[in-house]
Amino acid sequence: MNALGRRWVRGALIAAVIAVALGLPIAGTPYLIDVGTLVLVYVMLGLGLNVVVGYAGLLDLGYAAFFAIGAYTTAILMDDAHLAFWWTLPAAACFTALSGVVIGTPTLRLRSDYLAIVTLGFGEIVRIAATNLTFTGGPEGLYGIPHPTIGGLVLRSPQALYFLGLAFALVVLAGSYNLARSRLGRAWLAIREDEAAAQAVGIYPVHSKLMAYVLGAVFAGAAGSFFAVKLTAINPSSFTFIQSVTILMVIILGGMGSLPGVVLAAAVIVVLPEVLRAFDQVRMFAFGIGLIILMLMRPQGLWPSRIGQIERRAVAVSEASAAAVVAADAAATTE
């Protein structure tokens, strides 16, 4: 398929996603709207982890910990301190950012498997702490979390919560888009491709990786805050290691560093098990087989990132130009 054809396909897919996103709360049943809202939660989580894994190339197996911190911060402040939902958002952002600094500062000098093991341990520590502490409600969690309000309007209907989640997802998407094209985003890409070369040209890897970790944590905290008020009840079983792996699957399935890929993969990860719900006995087995087939057919992801491709294409053009100049000089010398 030529470049024009690829543009038409991308445009058609984007138009279809926008049409479904806007039409679902109007024409969909409450069940479908709830599924769509869950997709938006995974879009936010996927975009946050995409900053860490897709942009900076850091393997994080405990990302659900930041999701939990954001959710519990909002739940505790709304239940105990009786704060409005909108006041809990900056608090959740601060707590998740601080957590990212605390865990990231001593560990981001590690690489690959060692970093993955440390982040896995951090995720389990947060889950176990939430299970055993009193103010988090222990293993039963926290219940009766109030719905968010705008003025005097209480957002409790599936349609209202869906539009709130859509607004959150769009803000996170816009933030991820701008980060990818910022100076910091280019530094993350350089570190992901070759950390030693990035350090040689003046990029400080630890600082840049810490910024990726903190910003990814803030995005997860926003998703956690929304998740808490959507369900009005949370418990530690929602923030297990499996949750972290599921979010990582969104990144790998969609394409490392790809924003449209994250949105598409989040829909696949959430919707596919629901489609297979009629086959309850083999549902998760069929889900796993389906993911394996998808990855075999599209190892680069459902919608690969164009950022790295564009830069690699520019390098290839530059190298070709240099080779042509050298060849022309050699030909002139020979004559």
C-alpha positions as CSV (number, residue, x, y, z in Angstrom):
1,M,0.0,0.0,0.0
2,N,1.4,3.4,-1.0
3,A,1.7,6.4,1.3
4,L,-1.6,7.9,0.1
5,G,-3.5,4.7,0.8
6,R,-2.0,4.5,4.3
7,R,-3.2,8.0,5.0
8,W,-6.7,7.2,3.9
9,V,-6.7,4.1,6.1
10,R,-5.5,6.0,9.1
11,G,-8.0,8.8,8.4
12,A,-10.9,6.3,8.2
13,L,-9.9,4.5,11.4
14,I,-9.6,7.8,13.3
15,A,-13.0,8.9,12.0
16,A,-14.5,5.6,13.0
17,V,-13.0,5.9,16.5
18,I,-14.4,9.4,16.9
19,A,-17.8,8.4,15.6
20,V,-18.0,5.4,18.1
21,A,-16.7,7.5,21.0
22,L,-19.3,10.2,20.4
23,G,-22.2,8.0,19.4
24,L,-21.8,5.3,22.2
25,P,-23.4,7.4,25.0
26,I,-26.3,8.3,22.7
27,A,-27.2,5.0,21.1
28,G,-25.6,2.5,23.4
29,T,-27.1,0.5,26.3
30,P,-25.9,1.1,29.9
31,Y,-23.8,-2.1,29.6
32,L,-22.1,-0.9,26.4
33,I,-21.5,2.6,27.9
34,D,-19.9,0.9,31.0
35,V,-17.6,-1.1,28.7
36,G,-16.7,2.1,26.8
37,T,-15.9,3.9,30.1
38,L,-13.6,1.0,31.1
39,V,-11.9,1.3,27.7
40,L,-11.3,5.0,28.5
41,V,-9.7,4.0,31.9
42,Y,-7.3,1.7,30.0
43,V,-6.6,4.4,27.5
44,M,-5.5,6.7,30.3
45,L,-3.4,4.0,31.9
46,G,-1.9,2.9,28.6
47,L,-1.0,6.5,27.7
48,G,0.7,6.9,31.0
49,L,2.7,3.7,30.8
50,N,3.5,4.5,27.2
51,V,5.5,7.5,28.5
52,V,7.6,5.1,30.6
53,V,7.9,2.1,28.3
54,G,7.2,3.4,24.8
55,Y,9.0,6.8,25.0
56,A,11.8,6.2,27.5
57,G,12.2,2.4,27.1
58,L,11.9,1.5,30.8
59,L,10.3,-1.8,31.7
60,D,7.8,-1.2,34.5
61,L,5.9,-4.2,36.0
62,G,4.4,-2.3,38.9
63,Y,2.5,0.4,37.2
64,A,-0.8,-0.5,38.9
65,A,0.7,0.8,42.1
66,F,0.4,4.4,40.9
67,F,-3.2,3.6,39.7
68,A,-3.9,2.4,43.3
69,I,-2.3,5.5,44.9
70,G,-4.5,7.9,42.8
71,A,-7.6,5.9,43.5
72,Y,-7.1,5.6,47.3
73,T,-6.1,9.3,47.6
74,T,-9.3,10.4,46.0
75,A,-11.4,7.9,47.9
76,I,-9.9,8.8,51.3
77,L,-10.1,12.5,50.8
78,M,-13.7,12.3,49.6
79,D,-14.8,9.9,52.4
80,D,-12.9,11.2,55.4
81,A,-12.1,14.8,54.5
82,H,-15.3,15.4,52.6
83,L,-13.5,17.2,49.8
84,A,-15.0,17.6,46.4
85,F,-13.7,15.4,43.6
86,W,-12.0,18.2,41.8
87,W,-9.9,19.1,44.9
88,T,-8.7,15.6,45.2
89,L,-7.2,15.6,41.7
90,P,-4.2,17.8,42.5
91,A,-3.6,15.8,45.7
92,A,-3.6,12.6,43.8
93,A,-1.2,14.1,41.2
94,C,1.1,15.2,44.0
95,F,1.1,11.8,45.8
96,T,1.7,9.8,42.7
97,A,4.5,12.2,41.5
98,L,6.1,12.0,45.0
99,S,5.8,8.2,44.8
100,G,7.4,8.2,41.4
101,V,10.3,10.3,42.8
102,V,10.7,8.1,45.9
103,I,10.9,4.8,43.9
104,G,12.5,6.2,40.8
105,T,15.5,8.1,42.3
106,P,17.3,5.1,43.7
107,T,16.3,2.6,41.1
108,L,16.4,4.2,37.6
109,R,20.1,3.7,37.4
110,L,19.3,0.0,37.0
111,R,18.4,-1.4,33.6
112,S,16.3,-4.1,31.9
113,D,15.5,-7.1,34.2
114,Y,16.8,-5.4,37.4
115,L,14.5,-2.4,36.9
116,A,11.6,-4.7,36.1
117,I,12.1,-6.7,39.4
118,V,12.3,-3.5,41.5
119,T,9.1,-2.1,40.0
120,L,7.4,-5.4,40.4
121,G,8.3,-5.3,44.1
122,F,7.0,-1.8,44.4
123,G,3.7,-2.7,43.0
124,E,3.3,-5.6,45.4
125,I,4.3,-3.4,48.4
126,V,1.6,-0.9,47.6
127,R,-1.0,-3.6,47.1
128,I,0.0,-5.4,50.4
129,A,0.0,-2.1,52.3
130,A,-3.5,-1.3,51.0
131,T,-4.6,-4.7,52.2
132,N,-3.2,-4.4,55.7
133,L,-3.6,-0.7,56.6
134,T,-6.7,0.4,58.4
135,F,-7.3,3.8,56.7
136,T,-7.4,2.0,53.3
137,G,-10.2,-0.3,54.5
138,G,-8.0,-3.4,54.5
139,P,-8.9,-6.2,52.1
140,E,-12.5,-5.0,51.9
141,G,-11.4,-1.6,50.6
142,L,-13.4,1.6,50.7
143,Y,-17.1,1.9,49.8
144,G,-19.6,4.7,49.4
145,I,-17.3,7.1,47.5
146,P,-19.4,10.1,46.4
147,H,-20.0,10.8,42.7
148,P,-18.3,13.9,41.3
149,T,-20.3,17.0,40.8
150,I,-20.2,20.0,38.5
151,G,-22.0,22.9,40.2
152,G,-25.2,21.3,41.5
153,L,-25.2,18.5,39.0
154,V,-24.2,15.1,40.3
155,L,-22.5,12.9,37.6
156,R,-23.9,9.5,38.4
157,S,-25.5,8.3,35.2
158,P,-23.4,6.1,32.9
159,Q,-23.6,8.7,30.2
160,A,-22.3,11.5,32.5
161,L,-19.4,9.3,33.8
162,Y,-18.6,8.3,30.2
163,F,-18.2,11.9,29.1
164,L,-16.2,12.7,32.2
165,G,-13.9,9.8,31.4
166,L,-13.7,10.9,27.8
167,A,-12.6,14.4,28.9
168,F,-9.9,12.9,31.1
169,A,-8.7,10.7,28.3
170,L,-8.5,13.6,25.9
171,V,-6.5,15.7,28.3
172,V,-4.0,12.8,28.9
173,L,-3.9,12.2,25.1
174,A,-3.1,15.8,24.4
175,G,-0.4,15.8,27.2
176,S,1.2,12.6,25.7
177,Y,1.1,14.1,22.2
178,N,2.9,17.3,23.3
179,L,5.4,15.3,25.4
180,A,6.3,13.1,22.4
181,R,7.2,16.1,20.3
182,S,8.9,18.2,23.0
183,R,12.6,18.4,23.7
184,L,12.2,16.0,26.7
185,G,10.4,13.6,24.4
186,R,13.3,13.6,21.9
187,A,15.6,13.0,24.9
188,W,13.5,9.9,25.9
189,L,13.6,8.6,22.3
190,A,17.4,9.0,22.3
191,I,17.8,7.2,25.6
192,R,15.5,4.4,24.4
193,E,17.5,3.8,21.2
194,D,21.0,4.1,22.8
195,E,21.5,5.4,26.3
196,A,25.3,5.7,26.0
197,A,25.1,7.7,22.8
198,A,22.4,10.0,24.4
199,Q,24.7,10.6,27.4
200,A,27.6,11.4,25.0
201,V,25.6,14.2,23.4
202,G,24.8,15.8,26.7
203,I,21.5,14.2,27.8
204,Y,21.4,13.2,31.5
205,P,19.7,9.8,31.4
206,V,18.8,9.5,35.1
207,H,17.0,12.9,35.2
208,S,15.2,12.3,31.9
209,K,14.1,8.8,32.9
210,L,12.9,10.1,36.3
211,M,10.8,12.7,34.5
212,A,9.2,9.9,32.4
213,Y,8.5,7.9,35.5
214,V,7.0,10.8,37.4
215,L,4.8,12.0,34.5
216,G,3.7,8.4,33.8
217,A,2.7,8.1,37.5
218,V,0.7,11.3,37.4
219,F,-1.3,10.0,34.4
220,A,-2.0,6.8,36.3
221,G,-3.1,8.8,39.3
222,A,-5.6,10.7,37.2
223,A,-7.0,7.4,35.9
224,G,-7.2,6.1,39.5
225,S,-9.1,9.1,40.7
226,F,-11.7,8.7,37.9
227,F,-11.8,4.9,38.5
228,A,-12.7,5.5,42.2
229,V,-15.6,7.8,41.6
230,K,-16.9,5.8,38.7
231,L,-17.2,2.6,40.8
232,T,-17.8,4.3,44.2
233,A,-15.9,1.4,45.7
234,I,-12.3,0.2,45.5
235,N,-10.3,-2.7,47.0
236,P,-6.8,-4.1,46.6
237,S,-7.9,-6.8,44.2
238,S,-8.2,-4.1,41.4
239,F,-4.5,-3.3,41.6
240,T,-2.7,-6.6,41.3
241,F,0.3,-7.6,39.3
242,I,-2.1,-8.9,36.6
243,Q,-3.4,-5.4,36.2
244,S,0.1,-4.1,35.6
245,V,0.7,-6.8,33.0
246,T,-2.7,-6.0,31.3
247,I,-1.7,-2.3,31.0
248,L,1.7,-3.4,29.6
249,M,-0.1,-5.6,27.0
250,V,-1.9,-2.5,25.8
251,I,1.5,-0.9,25.0
252,I,2.9,-3.9,23.3
253,L,-0.2,-4.8,21.4
254,G,-0.8,-1.2,20.2
255,G,2.8,-0.5,19.3
256,M,5.6,1.0,21.4
257,G,5.3,4.7,21.6
258,S,2.2,4.9,19.4
259,L,-0.7,7.0,20.7
260,P,-3.4,5.7,18.2
261,G,-2.0,2.2,19.0
262,V,-2.7,2.6,22.7
263,V,-6.3,3.7,22.0
264,L,-6.9,0.8,19.6
265,A,-5.2,-1.8,21.9
266,A,-7.1,-0.6,24.9
267,A,-10.4,-1.2,23.1
268,V,-9.2,-4.7,22.0
269,I,-8.1,-5.7,25.5
270,V,-11.4,-4.6,27.1
271,V,-13.9,-5.5,24.4
272,L,-12.5,-8.9,23.3
273,P,-13.1,-10.7,26.6
274,E,-16.6,-9.2,26.7
275,V,-17.3,-10.5,23.2
276,L,-16.2,-14.0,24.3
277,R,-18.2,-13.9,27.5
278,A,-20.7,-16.4,26.0
279,F,-17.9,-18.9,26.0
280,D,-17.3,-18.6,29.8
281,Q,-15.4,-21.9,30.2
282,V,-12.8,-21.1,27.6
283,R,-13.1,-17.3,27.4
284,M,-9.7,-16.4,28.8
285,F,-8.0,-19.2,26.9
286,A,-9.5,-17.9,23.6
287,F,-8.5,-14.4,24.6
288,G,-4.9,-15.5,25.1
289,I,-4.8,-17.4,21.8
290,G,-6.3,-14.3,20.0
291,L,-3.6,-12.1,21.4
292,I,-0.9,-14.5,20.4
293,I,-2.2,-14.6,16.8
294,L,-2.4,-10.8,16.7
295,M,1.2,-10.5,17.9
296,L,2.4,-13.1,15.4
297,M,0.6,-11.3,12.6
298,R,1.6,-7.8,13.7
299,P,4.8,-8.1,15.8
300,Q,5.3,-4.3,15.5
301,G,1.9,-3.6,17.0
302,L,-1.5,-2.9,15.6
303,W,-0.6,0.8,14.9
304,P,3.2,1.2,15.0
305,S,4.6,4.6,16.1
306,R,5.6,6.9,13.3
307,I,8.0,9.0,15.5
308,G,10.9,6.6,15.3
309,Q,10.1,5.7,11.7
310,I,10.3,9.4,10.7
311,E,13.6,9.8,12.4
312,R,15.0,6.6,11.0
313,R,13.9,7.7,7.6
314,A,15.6,11.0,8.0
315,V,18.8,9.3,9.0
316,A,18.6,6.9,6.0
317,V,18.1,9.9,3.7
318,S,21.0,11.7,5.3
319,E,23.2,8.6,4.9
320,A,22.2,8.1,1.3
321,S,23.0,11.7,0.5
322,A,26.4,11.4,2.1
323,A,27.1,8.2,0.2
324,A,26.0,9.9,-3.1
325,V,28.5,12.8,-2.4
326,V,31.3,10.4,-1.6
327,A,30.5,8.5,-4.8
328,A,30.5,11.7,-6.9
329,D,33.8,12.8,-5.4
330,A,35.3,9.4,-6.1
331,A,34.1,9.5,-9.7
332,A,35.5,13.0,-10.2
333,T,38.9,11.9,-8.8
334,T,38.9,8.9,-11.1
335,E,38.3,11.0,-14.2
